Amino acid sequence: MIKSMTGYGKAVLSKEEREYQVEIKSVNHRYLDISVKMPRVLSYLEEVVKKQIAQKIKRGKVDVFISFQNNSSEGKEIKINTEIAKIYIEQLRKLAKQEELLNNIEVIEIAKLPDVLSIQNSQEDEEISMELQKVVTEATDKLVEMRTIEGSKMAEDLKQRMIEINQKVTEISSLSTGLIEEYVVKLEGRIKDLLKTGEIDQARLAQEVVIYADKCSVEEEVTRLKSHISQFEKLLSVKKNEAIGKKLDFIVQEMNRETNTIGSKANNLEITNDVIDVKTQIENVREQIQNIE
């Protein structure tokens, strides 16, 4: 199954005064590169998020943006700084004694003093972890869905281009076959003109034809090129959820190599024009597959 490396997915979850938002963007990249930006309080879940995304995405530059608002008590702990509280109490008692004040210090009053009470985020809260993973899963699924839709459109375009390339290659093969017969006629005419006679050394003629045929024959290149086209089309039809972009890129390189060889052997304007058309299509294909997972 062909998937594009370009996509976007977003998911939001609100639960018990906790709000999560996950945005995932991806573009083409040679390998899988996941970058996560998230609040410090959730940083312990960064590797979990990366592994979760990597299960469904094989290639691409993936940027993940996570925001989190926690207005609930989940994942929070109230800490009492006992040492500072004791210092406050000691100093207040001294003040009360010096100024002859009532020594009726209430705990609630001590708790209101600076730095006595603090709210801290507890580490590795299981409930928050599960909720975040749920949102990441939803955002990832939306990203994959977009990449799949775009990939299917790309596959249709690539299939059509392969059909057009195959037609040109078939035409090149047909033209190259007629070149030898054309060469024989021209060679016989030239020899007759040079010798001013109708007698031709058939053995010598056959030898020249063999040399020419070997020099300009593109049969092997055409056969290999058609084989590459067939392999490319089979990969486009693969239903498995696997990354095939690199395989397609390798096949296109081989197709380009065979086409260049045909072009260097071409001794015919029509073949040269067909080779140019094929190379143009191959370049268009190459640009397309740079964005295939």
C-alpha positions as a printed NumPy array, in Angstrom:
array([[  0.   ,   0.   ,   0.   ],
       [  1.514,   3.29 ,  -1.1  ],
       [  1.514,   6.117,   1.432],
       [  2.718,   9.665,   1.01 ],
       [  5.194,  11.024,   3.548],
       [  3.243,  14.289,   3.747],
       [  0.336,  14.474,   6.157],
       [ -1.314,  16.075,   9.18 ],
       [ -3.279,  14.752,  12.102],
       [ -4.832,  16.429,  15.139],
       [ -6.699,  15.101,  18.155],
       [ -8.114,  16.671,  21.333],
       [ -9.257,  15.091,  24.597],
       [-10.981,  16.721,  27.583],
       [-11.461,  14.649,  30.702],
       [-12.058,  15.643,  34.308],
       [-10.567,  19.13 ,  33.895],
       [ -7.596,  17.765,  31.975],
       [ -7.165,  18.874,  28.362],
       [ -4.827,  17.319,  25.806],
       [ -4.105,  18.437,  22.251],
       [ -1.804,  16.57 ,  19.879],
       [ -0.798,  17.784,  16.414],
       [  1.388,  15.702,  14.111],
       [  2.889,  16.947,  10.85 ],
       [  5.077,  14.936,   8.5  ],
       [  7.093,  15.635,   5.358],
       [  9.414,  13.553,   3.212],
       [ 12.714,  12.369,   4.664],
       [ 15.176,   9.624,   3.864],
       [ 14.602,   7.881,   7.191],
       [ 12.185,   8.115,  10.131],
       [ 12.92 ,  11.193,  12.228],
       [ 10.46 ,  11.979,  15.034],
       [ 10.695,  15.239,  16.97 ],
       [  8.414,  15.796,  19.978],
       [  7.649,  19.127,  21.653],
       [  5.706,  18.679,  24.863],
       [  5.289,  20.27 ,  28.325],
       [  8.03 ,  19.471,  30.787],
       [  5.556,  17.759,  33.085],
       [  4.983,  15.117,  30.373],
       [  8.609,  14.75 ,  29.261],
       [  8.862,  11.297,  30.85 ],
       [  6.444,  10.087,  28.14 ],
       [  8.491,  11.313,  25.143],
       [  9.966,   7.906,  24.258],
       [  6.56 ,   6.266,  24.698],
       [  5.069,   8.716,  22.199],
       [  7.901,   8.157,  19.697],
       [  7.563,   4.362,  19.849],
       [  3.806,   4.645,  19.495],
       [  4.124,   6.72 ,  16.3  ],
       [  6.934,   4.542,  14.905],
       [  4.599,   1.532,  14.968],
       [  2.486,   3.115,  12.211],
       [  4.951,   5.319,  10.325],
       [  8.136,   3.989,   8.725],
       [  9.634,   7.011,   6.966],
       [  9.387,  10.795,   7.094],
       [ 10.282,  13.842,   9.164],
       [  7.596,  13.852,  11.845],
       [  6.986,  16.827,  14.141],
       [  4.755,  16.261,  17.16 ],
       [  3.292,  19.14 ,  19.188],
       [  1.598,  18.32 ,  22.499],
       [ -0.176,  20.765,  24.812],
       [ -1.586,  19.84 ,  28.235],
       [ -3.724,  21.688,  30.769],
       [ -4.289,  20.02 ,  34.118],
       [ -6.807,  21.679,  36.423],
       [ -7.599,  18.465,  38.277],
       [ -5.854,  16.816,  41.216],
       [ -4.676,  13.91 ,  39.043],
       [ -0.905,  13.83 ,  38.768],
       [ -0.406,  16.433,  41.495],
       [  0.957,  16.217,  45.028],
       [  0.849,  18.766,  47.838],
       [  4.182,  19.057,  49.621],
       [  4.738,  20.674,  53.024],
       [  8.146,  22.198,  53.61 ],
       [  8.438,  21.196,  57.265],
       [ 11.779,  22.875,  57.855],
       [ 10.577,  26.281,  56.666],
       [  7.341,  25.887,  58.666],
       [  9.373,  25.211,  61.868],
       [ 11.475,  28.309,  61.269],
       [  8.326,  30.406,  60.845],
       [  6.86 ,  28.991,  64.088],
       [ 10.078,  29.544,  66.031],
       [ 10.434,  33.134,  64.866],
       [  6.754,  33.919,  65.497],
       [  6.999,  32.549,  69.04 ],
       [ 10.039,  34.718,  69.715],
       [  8.165,  37.737,  68.395],
       [  5.136,  36.938,  70.545],
       [  7.31 ,  36.625,  73.679],
       [  9.227,  39.832,  72.961],
       [  6.112,  41.866,  72.288],
       [  4.017,  40.132,  74.953],
       [  1.505,  38.865,  72.413],
       [ -0.763,  35.836,  72.596],
       [  1.038,  32.725,  71.418],
       [ -1.923,  31.182,  69.57 ],
       [ -0.351,  30.195,  66.244],
       [ -2.791,  28.273,  64.013],
       [ -1.637,  25.682,  61.506],
       [ -3.788,  27.186,  58.78 ],
       [ -2.046,  30.505,  59.214],
       [  1.381,  28.88 ,  58.938],
       [  0.284,  27.109,  55.723],
       [ -0.494,  30.485,  54.131],
       [  3.081,  31.703,  54.56 ],
       [  5.422,  31.689,  51.487],
       [  7.077,  28.396,  50.496],
       [  5.377,  26.335,  53.208],
       [  2.982,  24.578,  50.824],
       [  3.741,  23.698,  47.208],
       [  1.891,  21.743,  44.525],
       [  4.139,  19.413,  42.58 ],
       [  3.452,  17.223,  39.578],
       [  3.865,  13.565,  40.397],
       [  6.102,  11.585,  38.088],
       [  4.806,   8.876,  35.732],
       [  1.126,   9.155,  36.494],
       [ -0.565,   6.109,  34.923],
       [ -3.927,   7.783,  34.236],
       [ -2.348,  10.735,  32.411],
       [ -0.071,   8.38 ,  30.473],
       [ -3.02 ,   6.326,  29.216],
       [ -5.005,   9.423,  28.262],
       [ -2.101,  10.954,  26.343],
       [ -1.45 ,   7.73 ,  24.445],
       [ -5.105,   7.636,  23.457],
       [ -4.874,  11.135,  21.949],
       [ -1.577,  10.328,  20.205],
       [ -3.166,   7.222,  18.69 ],
       [ -6.09 ,   9.226,  17.321],
       [ -3.825,  11.938,  15.865],
       [ -1.509,   9.317,  14.328],
       [ -4.43 ,   7.483,  12.738],
       [ -5.627,  10.726,  11.14 ],
       [ -2.111,  11.402,   9.864],
       [ -1.857,   7.907,   8.379],
       [ -5.289,   8.286,   6.795],
       [ -4.233,  11.495,   5.041],
       [ -0.939,   9.928,   3.924],
       [ -2.826,   6.908,   2.561],
       [ -5.328,   9.012,   0.599],
       [ -2.561,  11.075,  -0.965],
       [ -0.556,   7.907,  -1.608],
       [ -3.431,   6.311,  -3.545],
       [ -3.646,   9.377,  -5.786],
       [  0.09 ,   9.231,  -6.385],
       [ -0.147,   5.532,  -7.216],
       [ -2.741,   6.182,  -9.922],
       [ -0.56 ,   8.877, -11.452],
       [  2.52 ,   6.64 , -11.377],
       [  0.645,   3.735, -12.971],
       [ -0.395,   5.959, -15.858],
       [  3.163,   7.184, -16.311],
       [  4.437,   3.59 , -16.375],
       [  1.906,   2.78 , -19.109],
       [  3.146,   5.711, -21.184],
       [  6.796,   4.748, -20.622],
       [  6.063,   1.161, -21.614],
       [  4.4  ,   2.333, -24.821],
       [  7.46 ,   4.393, -25.737],
       [  9.803,   1.498, -24.965],
       [  7.748,  -0.804, -27.204],
       [  7.963,   1.811, -29.949],
       [ 11.737,   2.071, -29.49 ],
       [ 12.043,  -1.717, -29.754],
       [ 10.031,  -1.73 , -32.995],
       [ 12.077,   1.108, -34.494],
       [ 15.395,  -0.491, -33.559],
       [ 14.398,  -3.745, -35.285],
       [ 13.835,  -1.926, -38.577],
       [ 17.166,  -0.116, -38.314],
       [ 19.186,  -3.176, -39.365],
       [ 17.079,  -3.795, -42.475],
       [ 17.345,  -0.11 , -43.32 ],
       [ 21.107,  -0.231, -42.802],
       [ 21.468,  -3.253, -45.139],
       [ 19.668,  -1.418, -47.948],
       [ 21.768,   1.726, -47.463],
       [ 25.008,  -0.257, -47.236],
       [ 24.278,  -2.198, -50.439],
       [ 23.549,   1.079, -52.248],
       [ 26.766,   2.668, -51.051],
       [ 28.846,  -0.349, -52.042],
       [ 27.31 ,  -0.43 , -55.516],
       [ 28.055,   3.25 , -55.956],
       [ 31.644,   2.747, -54.887],
       [ 32.254,  -0.363, -56.946],
       [ 30.217,   0.788, -59.955],
       [ 29.028,  -2.776, -60.285],
       [ 26.111,  -4.9  , -59.235],
       [ 28.335,  -7.55 , -57.662],
       [ 28.621,  -7.374, -53.864],
       [ 30.682,  -9.528, -51.541],
       [ 27.866, -11.001, -49.477],
       [ 30.259, -12.31 , -46.807],
       [ 31.712,  -8.852, -46.307],
       [ 28.245,  -7.347, -46.269],
       [ 27.075,  -9.814, -43.643],
       [ 30.132,  -9.031, -41.536],
       [ 29.4  ,  -5.297, -41.631],
       [ 25.762,  -5.898, -40.791],
       [ 26.73 ,  -8.024, -37.763],
       [ 29.106,  -5.32 , -36.519],
       [ 26.442,  -2.626, -36.958],
       [ 23.742,  -4.763, -35.381],
       [ 25.906,  -5.42 , -32.336],
       [ 26.756,  -1.748, -32.027],
       [ 23.227,  -0.353, -32.248],
       [ 21.189,  -3.212, -30.787],
       [ 19.121,  -2.136, -27.788],
       [ 17.329,  -5.448, -27.32 ],
       [ 18.983,  -6.215, -23.972],
       [ 18.347,  -2.712, -22.65 ],
       [ 14.709,  -2.83 , -23.771],
       [ 14.228,  -6.222, -22.094],
       [ 15.704,  -4.992, -18.817],
       [ 13.736,  -1.75 , -19.001],
       [ 10.47 ,  -3.635, -19.457],
       [ 11.422,  -5.856, -16.512],
       [ 11.993,  -2.784, -14.329],
       [  8.62 ,  -1.369, -15.391],
       [  6.954,  -4.647, -14.43 ],
       [  8.653,  -4.649, -11.002],
       [  7.64 ,  -1.037, -10.437],
       [  3.996,  -1.79 , -11.26 ],
       [  3.978,  -4.811,  -8.916],
       [  5.236,  -2.673,  -6.051],
       [  2.492,  -0.135,  -6.723],
       [ -0.054,  -2.93 ,  -6.247],
       [  1.375,  -4.242,  -2.959],
       [ -1.353,  -4.318,  -0.297],
       [  0.938,  -4.875,   2.693],
       [  1.584,  -1.997,   5.059],
       [  5.264,  -1.592,   4.256],
       [  7.58 ,   1.201,   3.128],
       [  8.407,   0.818,  -0.58 ],
       [  9.718,   4.28 ,  -1.426],
       [ 13.382,   3.239,  -1.363],
       [ 12.699,   0.217,  -3.584],
       [ 10.873,   2.366,  -6.108],
       [ 13.72 ,   4.864,  -6.09 ],
       [ 16.257,   2.117,  -6.851],
       [ 14.161,   0.781,  -9.73 ],
       [ 13.83 ,   4.27 , -11.215],
       [ 17.614,   4.667, -11.09 ],
       [ 17.987,   1.429, -13.048],
       [ 15.35 ,   2.532, -15.552],
       [ 17.207,   5.779, -16.1  ],
       [ 20.492,   3.898, -16.609],
       [ 19.014,   1.618, -19.288],
       [ 17.352,   4.573, -21.029],
       [ 20.661,   6.453, -21.142],
       [ 22.313,   3.437, -22.759],
       [ 19.576,   3.235, -25.386],
       [ 20.016,   6.931, -26.076],
       [ 23.765,   6.537, -26.568],
       [ 23.185,   3.718, -29.063],
       [ 20.356,   5.411, -30.92 ],
       [ 21.158,   6.128, -34.545],
       [ 17.704,   7.289, -35.415],
       [ 15.899,  10.578, -34.81 ],
       [ 12.603,   8.899, -33.859],
       [ 14.34 ,   6.706, -31.287],
       [ 16.145,   9.74 , -29.888],
       [ 12.841,  11.597, -29.513],
       [ 11.272,   8.594, -27.776],
       [ 14.253,   8.349, -25.421],
       [ 13.788,  12.02 , -24.51 ],
       [ 10.106,  11.379, -23.766],
       [ 10.982,   8.372, -21.603],
       [ 13.63 ,  10.291, -19.659],
       [ 11.167,  13.138, -19.068],
       [  8.599,  10.727, -17.656],
       [ 11.226,   8.964, -15.52 ],
       [ 12.269,  12.298, -14.039],
       [  8.626,  13.087, -13.223],
       [  8.309,   9.679, -11.583],
       [ 11.533,  10.2  ,  -9.626],
       [ 10.221,  13.476,  -8.221],
       [  6.952,  11.82 ,  -7.219],
       [  8.494,   8.901,  -5.377],
       [ 10.669,  11.188,  -3.242],
       [  7.501,  11.686,  -1.199],
       [  6.51 ,   8.015,  -0.945],
       [  7.013,   6.25 ,   2.375]])
